[in-house]
Amino acid sequence: MSPRSASVNEAMRQRSRDRLLQATVELVEERGYEATTLADITRRAGSARGLVSYYYSGKRALVQSAVHRLMNRELAAALDAEPPAEDGEEVLARAIDAILGLTVTHTKLMRTHMSLILADEGFIRCPEQQRLAALLRESVARWGAQSPEEEYPLLRALLMGATVALLLPGAPMPVARLRAELFQRYGLDWWAGSPPGPQEHRPEAARLGPGGEPAREPARGEHRDRGERDDHDGG
């Protein structure tokens, strides 16, 4: 029997990682972080316990990678959804809506994720996080950012802030209000992406221009010049 090729071996390893990451998402959502053990995860994934230590430094790293995988897959699906995005504003709107929507539908998981990255051990960079970063960087580039490398960290920070506001126990902010603020910051049409509700529920912030003046409804396909927005918003 001939040995497996390197590509076959890599595909098998990737499937093993995917099963571990999917099992992690499921169990943390069902039981919470503290009640989920590595043994539980490997049992759910049908994998050997040694695979976790082979791929990840521990449960914290595994959970962060699992959440980043979920985020980059949800984001990729939103960006590739039919009908195709007609312009960069639609791309960025879809990206924002994907992350906000994920926070609403996976509250326990995202609350765990935020608590882990804000702990002393901090943010862990991994391949799944790098894929997420690449998708967000591409989104701001297609939107028309003059410097995507500088705009991406700002978008990430704004999305993290909105995520915390959505997850705040006992005092969460409405997703529509947070979305309106983000869309206003980037000059996006409220109806781009996946609006959360009918027009009568649109927050006042979504009806105002960047300077607080009433915003007219743009014709479809009409865009403000990026340079004008940057100058108006102070760069």
TAUR-V696958 format. One record per residue. RES is the residue in three letters. PHI is phi as a letter, one per 20 degrees, with the letter a starting at -180 (none if undefined). OMEGA is omega in whole degrees, -180 to 180 (999 if undefined). D_FIRST is the distance of its C-alpha to the first C-alpha in whole Angstrom. Layout:
# TAUR-V696958
((RES & PHI & OMEGA & D_FIRST) (RES & PHI & OMEGA & D_FIRST))
This chain:
# TAUR-V696958
((MET & none & -177 & 0) (SER & f & 179 & 4) (PRO & f & 178 & 7) (ARG & f & 178 & 9) (SER & f & 179 & 12) (ALA & f & -179 & 15) (SER & f & 178 & 17) (VAL & f & 178 & 15) (ASN & f & 180 & 15) (GLU & f & 178 & 19) (ALA & f & 178 & 19) (MET & f & 178 & 18) (ARG & f & 180 & 20) (GLN & f & 178 & 23) (ARG & f & 178 & 23) (SER & f & 178 & 23) (ARG & f & -179 & 26) (ASP & f & 179 & 27) (ARG & f & 178 & 27) (LEU & f & -178 & 29) (LEU & f & 179 & 32) (GLN & f & 178 & 32) (ALA & f & 179 & 33) (THR & f & 178 & 35) (VAL & g & -177 & 37) (GLU & f & -175 & 38) (LEU & f & 178 & 39) (VAL & f & 177 & 41) (GLU & f & -179 & 43) (GLU & f & -168 & 43) (ARG & d & -173 & 44) (GLY & n & -174 & 45) (TYR & f & -175 & 44) (GLU & f & -177 & 45) (ALA & e & 179 & 44) (THR & e & 179 & 40) (THR & d & 176 & 38) (LEU & f & 177 & 35) (ALA & f & 177 & 34) (ASP & g & -176 & 35) (ILE & f & -179 & 33) (THR & f & 178 & 30) (ARG & f & 179 & 30) (ARG & f & -178 & 31) (ALA & f & -176 & 28) (GLY & m & -176 & 26) (SER & d & 175 & 25) (ALA & f & -179 & 25) (ARG & g & -177 & 28) (GLY & f & -180 & 27) (LEU & f & 180 & 25) (VAL & f & -179 & 29) (SER & f & 177 & 30) (TYR & f & -176 & 27) (TYR & e & -172 & 28) (TYR & c & -178 & 32) (SER & f & -180 & 35) (GLY & r & -176 & 36) (LYS & f & -180 & 37) (ARG & g & -180 & 40) (ALA & f & 179 & 37) (LEU & f & -179 & 35) (VAL & f & 179 & 38) (GLN & f & 178 & 39) (SER & f & -180 & 36) (ALA & f & 180 & 36) (VAL & f & 178 & 39) (HIS & f & 176 & 38) (ARG & f & 178 & 35) (LEU & g & -178 & 38) (MET & f & -177 & 40) (ASN & f & 177 & 38) (ARG & f & 177 & 37) (GLU & f & 180 & 40) (LEU & f & 179 & 42) (ALA & f & 179 & 39) (ALA & f & 179 & 40) (ALA & f & -178 & 43) (LEU & f & -177 & 43) (ASP & e & -175 & 41) (ALA & f & 175 & 43) (GLU & e & -7 & 45) (PRO & f & -178 & 47) (PRO & g & 177 & 46) (ALA & f & -177 & 49) (GLU & e & -175 & 51) (ASP & b & -178 & 52) (GLY & f & 178 & 52) (GLU & f & 177 & 54) (GLU & f & 178 & 52) (VAL & f & -178 & 49) (LEU & f & 177 & 51) (ALA & f & 179 & 52) (ARG & f & -180 & 49) (ALA & f & 179 & 47) (ILE & f & -178 & 50) (ASP & f & 180 & 50) (ALA & f & -178 & 47) (ILE & f & 178 & 47) (LEU & f & -180 & 50) (GLY & f & 179 & 49) (LEU & f & 179 & 46) (THR & f & 180 & 49) (VAL & f & -175 & 50) (THR & e & -179 & 48) (HIS & c & -173 & 46) (THR & g & -178 & 49) (LYS & f & -179 & 47) (LEU & f & -178 & 44) (MET & f & 176 & 46) (ARG & f & 176 & 49) (THR & f & -178 & 46) (HIS & f & -179 & 45) (MET & f & 179 & 48) (SER & f & 180 & 49) (LEU & f & -177 & 46) (ILE & f & 177 & 47) (LEU & e & 178 & 50) (ALA & f & -176 & 50) (ASP & g & -179 & 50) (GLU & f & 168 & 46) (GLY & m & -174 & 47) (PHE & f & -180 & 45) (ILE & d & 176 & 41) (ARG & e & -178 & 39) (CYS & b & 180 & 36) (PRO & g & 180 & 34) (GLU & f & 178 & 35) (GLN & f & 180 & 38) (GLN & f & 176 & 38) (ARG & f & 177 & 37) (LEU & f & 179 & 40) (ALA & f & -179 & 42) (ALA & f & 179 & 41) (LEU & f & 178 & 41) (LEU & f & 178 & 45) (ARG & f & 177 & 46) (GLU & f & -179 & 45) (SER & f & 180 & 47) (VAL & f & 176 & 50) (ALA & f & 180 & 49) (ARG & f & 175 & 49) (TRP & f & 178 & 53) (GLY & o & 179 & 54) (ALA & f & 178 & 54) (GLN & f & 178 & 56) (SER & c & -180 & 53) (PRO & g & -180 & 50) (GLU & f & 177 & 49) (GLU & e & -177 & 53) (GLU & f & -178 & 53) (TYR & g & 179 & 50) (PRO & f & 178 & 50) (LEU & f & 177 & 54) (LEU & g & 179 & 52) (ARG & g & 180 & 50) (ALA & f & 179 & 53) (LEU & f & 178 & 55) (LEU & f & 177 & 52) (MET & f & 178 & 51) (GLY & f & 178 & 55) (ALA & f & 179 & 55) (THR & f & 178 & 52) (VAL & f & -180 & 54) (ALA & f & 178 & 57) (LEU & f & -173 & 55) (LEU & e & -174 & 54) (LEU & f & -177 & 57) (PRO & f & 176 & 58) (GLY & n & -178 & 61) (ALA & b & 180 & 62) (PRO & f & 175 & 59) (MET & e & 178 & 61) (PRO & f & -178 & 60) (VAL & f & -179 & 57) (ALA & f & -180 & 59) (ARG & f & 179 & 62) (LEU & f & 178 & 59) (ARG & f & 180 & 57) (ALA & g & 179 & 61) (GLU & f & 180 & 61) (LEU & f & -180 & 58) (PHE & f & 178 & 59) (GLN & f & 179 & 62) (ARG & g & -176 & 61) (TYR & d & 177 & 58) (GLY & m & -176 & 61) (LEU & e & 175 & 59) (ASP & f & -180 & 60) (TRP & g & -175 & 60) (TRP & e & 174 & 58) (ALA & f & 178 & 55) (GLY & m & -179 & 52) (SER & c & -179 & 52) (PRO & g & -175 & 56) (PRO & f & -176 & 56) (GLY & a & 179 & 59) (PRO & f & -174 & 62) (GLN & g & -177 & 65) (GLU & f & 179 & 67) (HIS & e & -179 & 65) (ARG & f & -180 & 64) (PRO & f & 179 & 66) (GLU & g & -179 & 69) (ALA & g & -179 & 67) (ALA & f & -179 & 65) (ARG & e & -177 & 68) (LEU & d & 174 & 69) (GLY & f & -177 & 68) (PRO & g & -180 & 67) (GLY & e & 180 & 71) (GLY & n & 180 & 72) (GLU & f & 178 & 73) (PRO & g & -179 & 73) (ALA & e & 176 & 70) (ARG & f & 176 & 70) (GLU & f & -180 & 67) (PRO & f & 173 & 65) (ALA & f & -178 & 65) (ARG & f & 180 & 61) (GLY & n & 179 & 59) (GLU & e & -178 & 62) (HIS & c & 171 & 61) (ARG & f & 178 & 63) (ASP & f & -177 & 63) (ARG & f & -179 & 61) (GLY & f & 178 & 63) (GLU & f & -180 & 66) (ARG & f & -178 & 64) (ASP & f & 179 & 63) (ASP & f & -177 & 67) (HIS & f & -177 & 68) (ASP & e & 180 & 66) (GLY & n & 176 & 66) (GLY & n & 999 & 63))
